[in-house]
Amino acid sequence: MPLSPYNQHLHDEAKKQQKLCKDWLILLMGQSREKPATKEILRNEAIKRWGVSKGAFDKAWIGAIETTGNHHWYQSSPRRKVRRQDA
């Protein structure tokens, strides 16, 4: 059953936002072998920029990794230790 014009518009907009997100991730992955931030931070940035859902981000993330061949981005980044400063 075809989508109503309104639902088709929403679907098309969501796909466009997901593509923008994927293109951004491809750019980041191509610039550096190291992740500039954790996946969670990048997801939050994408949600803020394009309003993508968590699921749409995850699809874009996987697509960008497969497109770039940077399979190490599937792995978690090592957590940075926070240094406590004693007063």
C-alpha positions, 0 to 999 in steps of 0.5 A: 500500500503506497504512503499518503503524500504526507507520510511520503514527505516524512519518509523522504525527509528522514532518508535525507537527514540520514544521508546527511548524517552518513556523509558527515560520518564518512568525512570524519572517518576519512579524516582520521584513523582515530575517533574524534569522539565516542559514538555516543557523543557523535550520535548526540551531535547528529541528533542535534544537527539533523534531528535523526533518530538513534536508529537512523544514526546507527544505520548511518554509522554502519553504512559509513564504516562499511563505505570507508572500510574503517572497521576499527570504528566498530570497536569501543574507544578506550576511555580516557582517565579523568585526572582528579585535581586535589584542592 
